[in-house]
Amino acid sequence: MNDYSPSNPYACSATDQTLAPFAGRQAAFARLRQQLTDTSRSGALLVLGRRRIGKTAFLRAFDMAFDDSFVGVYLNLRDLAAQSESEWWLSLAQAITERLIERAFTLHRLIDLSPPGDDVRTWFTQMYLPPVLTLVRPFRRIVLLADDADALLDAIAAGRLAADTVTFLRDLTDMHPRLYVTLALDSAYESRVSDLQPLVRPIDMIRLTHLNQDEVSWLLREPVAGRYRLDDAALEAAWRLTGGEPSFVQALGCILYRRFEDGLMAAQVTTEDIKQVAGQVFTLTADDLGQSWETLNFHEQQALRAISQLQYAHPLSPIDAATIAHWLANSDDPIDATAVSATMRGLEYREMVRLTPEGVALTSDLLHRWLLERAYPAALTAVRRTPAAAEGSPALTRRNRGLRLALLVVLLVMLIVGVLLLTTL
């Protein structure tokens, strides 16, 4: 299954392309079902999400969520979009045909299919697609599950695909009501969503987020049922460690399974086991955390530095915008409380912090550790300074500190003058 053990059900790295256990996403599948069954809806559904949030896993889990009246065809657009216009449409036809063979459909209607001529797009639309939709029977739908939609846009921009490809795909789904398209797009390319119109309407988008605590519990228990079991306290610790980030949960599951197979863990997994493997999980996830860090602007990075230090120094004390602004008052680029609040909303959108009535908190212990160890030129050995109640603006705090320093200098000068006078008497 992965680099560690052929029987390990979890994904242990970003390069592990096997199908790992899938949990949650009920709301996302419900929205997709609505798109596929509601006759008032048209066009494609767009699935947005950050890197490694589970977009590909969502598309590949299609058959788990839908019965056999839906024929899902997974497409890696990054591979398809590297081809020419003719090759692209031929590859699309090949992917559909291979999926029909996997589903054991009889392809006799395709035996007499005329070979494509120079206009492969017209051949796909008029010669290939109609008999395909006929052989799957009128009650079935074909759903193209297209991953990495940015690659499609890149191919159009580079001239490898026709400029009207997006519009043509929309026309194709309108022409064939039993043909549907679902696209996945990394949120790093969210600014390009408008380029997918008219295939994707602004209202036809869903965003994948972290798993909730129940979904994390299922993912760490069910795939290994009968071998070992995490107790409730261990599940709580796992939730705090990972924050529900799907790739982090997979990494934790991978290491726990490996530990069990090596005879280092009993069948009843406790919080102590979670503590024992936290370092290994951090090693597996550090690169992902680093890449997320690089996408942040300076204010977001500064705010996360402040939160990590405040949580470390006072883990039971609430943290709010004023506290963060006070901590940053002496930085090279201080941020006032209003700007901090706006920054917090951006970090919440990225699921790096949680905003609650009690204050701000980092979403995972793994993120907290990364910030303490990697967000500075050298790992910090001490808290920068103990925060005080944030009264007044950061500018006022700096001005008061400057006045105190000036007063100290004056006192030292007076002392030196006094000593000199005494020595001359």
N, C-alpha and C positions, 0 to 999 in steps of 0.2 A: 504493500500500500504506500510506503514512503521510504525515506532513507534509513530509518531506524529498524524497522521490522516489517516483514511482509504481512503480518497479521494486525499491525497497528492501524486502527480505523481512522485516526486523526491526521490532518494535514500538518506536517512538521516544518514546512518552509514555503516561501513564496513560489518556489519552482515546482512544488509538488502539484501536479496536474490531475491527480486521481480524484474521484468523487468522495469527498469527506462527508461525515454525518451532517445532516441539514436540520436546522431547528428554526421554528418561528416563521415570521413573514406572513402570518395569516391575513393581516390587513392588506398587504401588498398583493397577495394572490386574490383576495376578494375584489380588489379594484381591477385587476387584470381580467377576472371572470366577467365583471360588469362590462368591460370594454369589448369582450368577445361575444357577449350574449345580448347586450342591449342594442336593439336595432336603431335606436336614435343616435348612437355614437358612430363615429367614422374616423378613418385615419389610424395612426399608430399610437401605442402607449409608450412613453419614454420612462425608463427606469434610471434615475440619477443616484449617484453615490460616490463617496470617496474611494481612493485606492484601497483595495483589499477589504471593503466593507461587505462584499458578498454578492456583487452584481452577476458575475458569471455563475456562481453557485445557484442564484435565484433562477436564472434562465435554464440551467441544467436540471433543476428540480421540477421542471414543468410537468413531467409525467407523473410525479408523486402527487401533484395537486389537482390534476385533471384526468377525467376518464378517457376511454379509448375513442370517444367521439371527437377528440381534439388530437391532431397530429402535429406535435411540436418538432420543428426542424432547427437545430442549433447551427448558427453561422458565425464563424470567426471572421469578422469584417477586416481585421488587420491582415489576414492572409488573402482574402478575396480581393481587397482593394489594391493590392500590389500588382494586380493583373490589368490587362487591357480591357477595353469595353467588351469585346467579343468574348474573351476568356472569362470575364466576370459573370456574364449571363449564362455561359455554359457551366461554370462552376456552381452557380445557383441551381441550375437544373440537375446537375449531378448530385448535389447535397440533398435535394428533395427526393430524387430517385433512390438514393442509398437509404434514406430514412424509410421510404415506403417498403423497401426490401426488408429492413429490420422489423417492420411491423407486419410482415408476411402478407402484403397485398399482392394480388395477381396483376402482373403488368402487361397482360396480353394486349391492352389497348395501345401500348407504346411500341409494339413490335413493328407496326407499319408506319411509324413516325418518319416523316421526311427529314433528311439531314438538314442542318442549318445552312443557309446560304451566307451571303455577305452581311445581311442585316439580321444579326443574331437576336437583337432585342425584339424585333417583330416576330421572329420564329418562336421565341420563348412565350410571347404574349398570345399569339394566334394559333400556333401549332402544338406547343408542348403543354401549356397550362390547362386548356380546356379538357383534354382527355384525362389528365391527372386528377382534376377535380371530379370528373365523372367516375373514375374507377374507385375513389375513396367513398363513394355513395353520397347522396344529397344531405344526409344528416350529419356529416362530418365536416370539420373545419381544418384547414392547414394554417398553422401559425409559424411564421418565420421569426425565430428568436435571434436577433442580430446583435452581437456583442461588439463593443468598441466603435460606436457610431462616429467618433471623431475621425477614424480611418476612412470612412466613407466620404466625409466632408473633405478630407485631405486629398483623396483621389479625384474628387470633382475639381478642387482648386488647382490641382496639378495637371488637369486636362486628360487624365487617364479614363475618366468616366464623363459622360455627356453632362453639360451644365444643367440640363433639366431633369437629372436623374431623380432628385427628391420629389419633384412635382409628378414625374412619371410614376413613381411608386405609389403616390397617393391616388393617381388616376387608375392604377392597376387594382388597388384594393376596392375602389368604387365600382370598377367594371366587374369584379369577381367578389361578390359579397361573402363568399366562404374562404377568402384568402385574407389573412391578418398579418400584421407586422408588429413586433415588440422590439424596441431598441434599448440598449444599455449604453450609458454615457458616463464617463468619469466626471465628477463635479469640477475638476480642474478645468474642464472645457465648457463649463456652464454658460459662459458668455456667447457660445456658438449655438445655443439652443434655437435661436431665431432662424438660423440657417437651415433648420430641419422643417420649417414651415414650407408648404401646407401639409406635409405628411404628419407632423405632430402639431396639434393645437396647444395653445398655452395651458388649457385646463386639463390636458391629457398627460400629466406627469406625476410620478410618485418618487419619493425619496427614501432610500434605504438608510436606516440609522442603526445604532447599537442594539444588540439583543437586550430584552428585559431580563429581570432576575429569574423568572420562571423558565424562560427559554434557555438561559445559561445552565440552570439546574438540569433540565432535560438533556441538554447536549453533553453534560459531563456524567450523566447516570445511564441513560438508556443504551447508548452504543456498547457499553461494557457490562450490561446487566448479566448477572450470573458469574462474573469474574471478580469484580470488586465494586464497592459502593461508597460514595462520599456521604458522610453524615451531614446533618443540617448545618452544623457549625462550620464544617469544611466548605460547604457550598457558599455560605456567607463570606468566608475568607476568599474563596475563588472569585466571587462577585467583586469584592473590594480590590483584589489584585488586578483583574482584567477590565473592570468597568463595563463588561458586555461587548467589548470590541471583538467581533467574530474571529479574526485571525489570532488574537491573544488567547481566546478561549480554546481554539484549536491547538495552539502551542502548549497550553497547560495540559490539555487532554493527552497530547502526544507524549509529554514528559512523564505524566502520571502512569500512562500505559507502559512506557519503557521501564519505569522504576518497578512496576508490578512484575513485569516479565523477568527482570533481573533479580527478583526475590528480595527487593529492598523495601517492599511495602506490603502490609497486611491487606486482607480483603476488606477491612473496614478503614476507610480513609478519613483521617482527622485533620484538624487545623495544623498540627505539627508537620504532617506530610506536605501540606501546601507551603508552609514556611521552608521546608527542606528543598523544594523544587523551584522556589521563586527566583533564585539566581539563574538557574538554567533557562527558565522562561524568559527572563530579562535578556539573556544572551540571544535568544531566538527572535526577540521582538525589537531589539535596540535599533536595528537599521530602519525598521518601519517608523519608529518614533523619531529618529533623526530626519527622515524624509519629510515627515509631517512638520517638524520644527522649521525646516528650510522653506516651507510654503508660507510661514507667518511673516507679517510685517514687524517693524521694530517695536512698536507699541505693544503688540500682542506678545512678543517675546519678553519684553520688560515686565509686563503684567504677570506672565507665567513664572518668571524668576521670583517676583515678589511673593506670589501665592505659595510657591514651593517653600520658600524660606519661612514665611509666616506659619504655614502648616507644620513645618518641622519644629519651630521654636515654641509654638503654642497650639498643639494639636486639638485642644478642646475649646479654643477661643474662636468665636465667629469672625469671619473675614468679610468686609464689605468694601465698597468703592473708596470710601474715605480712608480706611486702613491701608489699602493698597497705594493710594495717592501719597499718604504720609510716608510710607516705606520708600517710595520712589523720589521723595523730595530732594534728595542729595544726588540723584543720578545725573548723567550728562543731558538727559532729555526728560525732565520731570513731567508728569501728566496730572492734570487736575482731576477731581472726582467725577466731573461730568464726562470728560474724555475717557476715564477708566470705565465708567458705566457703559459707554458705547463699545469700548473694546471688549468688555465682558460679553456683550450680546454676540459679537463676532465669534468669540471663543466658544460660546454655548452652541452656536450654529455648527461649528466644527466638532462639537462634542468633546472638547478638551476640558471644559469646566461644566459644573452643574450649578444653576442658580436656584436657590431655595429661599423661603422666608427667613431662614436662619443665616444666610450668607452665601458665599462662594466656596466651592470645593473642587479640586481636581477630580477627574472622572475615574482615575485608576491609580493604584499604588505603583504600577509599572511606569506610568508617566511621571509620577512624583520622583521616583528614583532616577529616572533619566535626567530630569531637570537638575537635580542635586549633583549628579555626577558628570553631566555632559553639556549643560547649558552655560558653562563658564569656561574660561581658558584652562583652568585646573579645577579638579573637584574641590568643593568647599569643605573645610574641616570645622568651620564654626559659622554660626548664624551671623549675618552681616551686622545687625543691630536689633535690639529689642524694640518693638513698636510701642509707641505711646498713643494715647488718645489723639485722634486727628482733629485738632482744633485750628481753625483758620486755614488759609491757603498754603500750599507748599512754598510759594514765593515769600510769604510772611515768615514762615519757619526759617528759611535760609537767611532772611534779613536779620531776624533776631539773633541767629547764631553768629552772624557777622558782627553785630553790635557787641555781643559778649566777648568775642575774640579781640575786638578793638579795645574794650575796657581792660582786658587782661594785659594787653601790651602797654597801655598807659600806666597801670599799676606797677608793672615791672620797671618801666622807665623811672617812675617816682622813687621806687625802692633803690635803684642804682644811684640816682642823684643824692638821695639821703645818705647812703653809705659813703659816697665821695665827700660830702660835706663834713661828715663826722671824722673822716680820716685827716682832713685839713685843719681841724681845730686843735 
